[in-house]
Amino acid sequence: MRKLIKRFLRGESGAVTVDWVVLTAAVVALAGVAFSSIQTASGGVGTGVGNYLTNKTVGE
């Protein structure tokens, strides 16, 4: 039984999978941060355009 546990702990067949999981989690986190900052910045622009169009009369 000890030999089986030692062999399992020395095995590296799942190491690449762990690397990919960590890398994918980092990419998803960065995408979330980028989306959040873009959404915050574009909200003010949308509000400004909406206010401008609301106050404009047709034909001017």
C-alpha positions, 0 to 999 in steps of 0.5 A: 500500500505504501508503494502505491501511495509513493508512486501516486505522489511521484506521478506527474501525469496530471501536472499539465492539467493543473497548469491549464486550469490555473492558466484558464482561471487567470484568463477568465479573471483578467477578462472579468476585470477588463469587462468591468472597467469597460462597462463602467467607462462606457456607462457615462458615455451612454448616459451623456448621449442619451441626455443629449438626444433627449434634449434635442428637438427634431429638425435642428 
